[in-house]
Amino acid sequence: MAHEELTTTDREEKQVNSEGRKPRVLLAASGSVAAIKFGNLCHCFSEWAEVRAVATRSSLHFIDRGSIPSDVIFYTDNEEWSSWKKLGDDVLHIDLRRWADVMVIAPLSANTLAKIAGGLSDNLLTCIVRAWDNSKPLFVAPAMNTFMWNNPFTERHLLSIDELGISLIPPVTKKLACGDYGNGAMAEPSLINTSVRLLLESQASPK
């Protein structure tokens, strides 16, 4: 889908205010075979929320762009600086952070998990995370080979993102795309959708 600029109202809105509008969900995919489910994930969320989507360069190998709902604005790394020419111009990762009520990274690859845990920001997705407003929820749904999931580095990285307040939607045990059987498969889009929706609805409920 063609890139659309965020409006001035979007850029200036810095406080989350869900009254009178749908929740704003920023979905992001990193480079895992589980990204083949990204279109399904976008459809689940677009049934009740306004959705914008971000995909890393490696995730595009698995994403069927035609499966993305027509009302979901889709961004890639190529668009990170496309609108920036001089000081004062739009910065996409900042605009998206301001726009979103919640961010969901699904799938979260081992590589992107390591980047986030180490504070790296070398693409659109990780720049958004590095600039994220920690008063807003951020969910991740990892997807990787079982041996990668059980690697000691993964445990360290999960501890690091937990300290940042990032919510984990754990992977599940099943036959993986590589043919192995074990833990590491991304949770189903329906479960990811339900987990995020329940949290937002609980936050919106009267105290």
C-alpha positions as CSV (number, residue, x, y, z in Angstrom):
1,M,0.0,0.0,0.0
2,A,1.3,3.5,-0.8
3,H,2.9,5.4,2.0
4,E,0.7,8.1,3.6
5,E,2.0,11.0,5.7
6,L,0.8,11.4,9.2
7,T,-1.5,14.4,9.6
8,T,-0.6,17.5,11.6
9,T,-3.2,16.4,14.2
10,D,-1.5,13.0,14.5
11,R,1.9,14.7,15.1
12,E,0.7,17.1,17.7
13,E,-1.3,14.6,19.7
14,K,1.0,13.5,22.4
15,Q,-1.5,12.3,25.0
16,V,-3.4,9.0,24.6
17,N,-7.1,9.8,24.4
18,S,-9.2,7.0,23.2
19,E,-12.6,8.7,23.8
20,G,-14.6,9.0,20.6
21,R,-12.2,7.0,18.5
22,K,-10.9,3.5,18.0
23,P,-7.7,2.5,19.7
24,R,-4.5,3.0,17.6
25,V,-2.4,-0.1,17.3
26,L,1.0,-0.1,15.7
27,L,1.9,-3.6,14.5
28,A,5.5,-4.5,13.6
29,A,7.1,-7.5,12.0
30,S,10.7,-8.6,12.1
31,G,12.6,-11.2,10.1
32,S,11.1,-14.5,11.0
33,V,9.2,-17.1,8.9
34,A,6.2,-16.4,11.2
35,A,5.8,-13.1,9.4
36,I,3.8,-15.1,6.9
37,K,1.0,-14.6,9.5
38,F,1.3,-10.8,9.6
39,G,-1.6,-10.2,7.2
40,N,-3.8,-12.3,9.4
41,L,-2.6,-10.4,12.4
42,C,-3.4,-7.1,10.7
43,H,-6.9,-8.4,9.9
44,C,-7.6,-9.4,13.5
45,F,-6.7,-6.0,14.9
46,S,-8.3,-4.0,12.2
47,E,-11.7,-5.4,13.2
48,W,-11.7,-3.2,16.3
49,A,-8.7,-0.8,16.1
50,E,-7.1,1.7,13.7
51,V,-3.9,-0.1,12.5
52,R,-0.6,1.0,11.0
53,A,2.1,-1.5,10.2
54,V,5.9,-1.5,10.1
55,A,8.0,-4.2,8.5
56,T,11.8,-4.7,8.6
57,R,13.6,-5.4,5.4
58,S,14.1,-9.1,6.2
59,S,10.5,-9.6,7.2
60,L,9.4,-8.5,3.7
61,H,10.7,-11.9,2.4
62,F,7.8,-13.6,4.2
63,I,5.0,-11.0,4.1
64,D,2.4,-11.1,1.4
65,R,1.7,-7.4,0.8
66,G,-1.6,-8.3,-0.8
67,S,-2.7,-9.9,2.5
68,I,-2.5,-6.5,4.4
69,P,-6.0,-4.9,4.7
70,S,-6.5,-2.0,2.5
71,D,-7.2,0.4,5.4
72,V,-3.8,-0.4,7.1
73,I,-1.0,2.0,6.2
74,F,2.2,0.0,5.7
75,Y,5.7,1.3,6.3
76,T,9.1,-0.1,5.5
77,D,12.6,1.0,6.3
78,N,12.8,2.8,3.0
79,E,10.2,5.4,4.3
80,E,12.1,6.2,7.5
81,W,13.7,9.4,6.1
82,S,11.7,9.8,2.9
83,S,9.8,12.9,4.2
84,W,12.8,14.4,5.9
85,K,14.7,17.1,4.0
86,K,15.6,19.7,6.6
87,L,15.4,20.5,10.3
88,G,11.8,20.7,11.4
89,D,10.6,18.1,8.9
90,D,8.7,15.0,10.0
91,V,10.6,12.1,11.5
92,L,8.6,8.9,10.9
93,H,9.6,6.9,14.0
94,I,8.7,9.8,16.2
95,D,5.4,10.5,14.4
96,L,4.4,6.8,14.7
97,R,5.3,6.7,18.4
98,R,3.1,9.8,19.0
99,W,0.2,8.3,17.0
100,A,0.1,4.9,18.6
101,D,-1.7,3.9,21.8
102,V,0.1,0.5,21.8
103,M,2.8,-1.2,19.8
104,V,2.9,-4.9,19.1
105,I,6.0,-6.7,17.5
106,A,4.9,-10.0,16.1
107,P,6.9,-11.8,15.1
108,L,9.9,-10.7,17.2
109,S,13.0,-12.5,15.8
110,A,16.0,-13.5,17.9
111,N,18.0,-10.8,16.1
112,T,15.5,-8.0,16.8
113,L,15.1,-9.2,20.4
114,A,18.9,-8.8,20.8
115,K,18.9,-5.4,19.2
116,I,16.2,-4.1,21.5
117,A,17.8,-5.6,24.6
118,G,21.1,-3.9,23.5
119,G,19.5,-0.5,22.7
120,L,20.3,-0.7,19.0
121,S,18.3,1.4,16.6
122,D,19.4,0.7,13.0
123,N,16.0,0.4,11.3
124,L,12.5,1.9,11.5
125,L,11.2,-0.7,14.0
126,T,14.1,-0.5,16.5
127,C,14.1,3.4,16.2
128,I,10.4,3.4,17.3
129,V,11.2,1.1,20.2
130,R,14.2,3.2,21.3
131,A,12.0,6.4,21.1
132,W,9.0,4.7,22.7
133,D,6.9,6.4,25.3
134,N,7.1,3.9,28.2
135,S,3.7,5.1,29.6
136,K,2.2,3.2,26.6
137,P,2.0,-0.6,26.4
138,L,4.5,-2.5,24.1
139,F,4.0,-6.2,23.4
140,V,6.3,-8.7,21.8
141,A,5.5,-12.1,20.4
142,P,8.8,-14.0,19.8
143,A,9.3,-16.5,17.1
144,M,12.5,-18.6,16.6
145,N,14.0,-22.0,16.5
146,T,13.8,-24.0,19.8
147,F,17.6,-24.0,20.2
148,M,17.6,-20.2,19.7
149,W,14.8,-19.8,22.2
150,N,16.7,-22.0,24.8
151,N,20.0,-20.2,24.2
152,P,21.3,-18.4,27.3
153,F,21.5,-15.1,25.3
154,T,17.7,-15.3,24.8
155,E,17.1,-15.5,28.6
156,R,19.4,-12.5,29.2
157,H,17.6,-10.5,26.5
158,L,14.2,-11.3,27.8
159,L,15.2,-10.2,31.2
160,S,16.5,-6.9,29.7
161,I,13.2,-6.2,27.9
162,D,11.2,-7.1,30.9
163,E,13.1,-4.4,32.8
164,L,12.1,-2.0,30.1
165,G,8.4,-2.8,30.8
166,I,7.8,-4.7,27.6
167,S,5.1,-7.3,27.8
168,L,5.9,-10.8,26.5
169,I,3.4,-13.0,24.7
170,P,5.2,-16.3,25.0
171,P,5.9,-18.6,22.1
172,V,4.2,-22.0,21.9
173,T,5.4,-25.6,21.4
174,K,4.6,-27.1,17.9
175,K,6.3,-28.2,14.7
176,L,8.4,-25.3,13.5
177,A,8.8,-24.1,10.0
178,C,12.4,-25.5,9.9
179,G,11.0,-29.0,10.7
180,D,12.0,-29.2,14.3
181,Y,9.4,-29.7,17.0
182,G,9.6,-27.7,20.2
183,N,9.1,-24.3,21.8
184,G,9.7,-21.1,19.9
185,A,6.7,-20.8,17.5
186,M,4.9,-17.5,17.6
187,A,1.6,-17.4,19.4
188,E,-1.4,-17.5,17.1
189,P,-2.6,-14.1,15.8
190,S,-6.0,-14.6,17.6
191,L,-4.2,-14.9,21.0
192,I,-2.0,-11.9,20.4
193,N,-5.1,-9.9,19.4
194,T,-7.0,-11.0,22.4
195,S,-4.1,-10.3,24.8
196,V,-3.7,-6.7,23.6
197,R,-7.4,-6.0,23.4
198,L,-8.1,-7.2,26.9
199,L,-5.4,-4.9,28.3
200,L,-6.6,-1.8,26.4
201,E,-10.2,-2.5,27.5
202,S,-9.1,-2.9,31.1
203,Q,-7.3,0.4,31.0
204,A,-10.3,2.1,29.5
205,S,-12.7,0.7,32.1
206,P,-13.8,3.1,34.9
207,K,-11.6,2.8,38.0
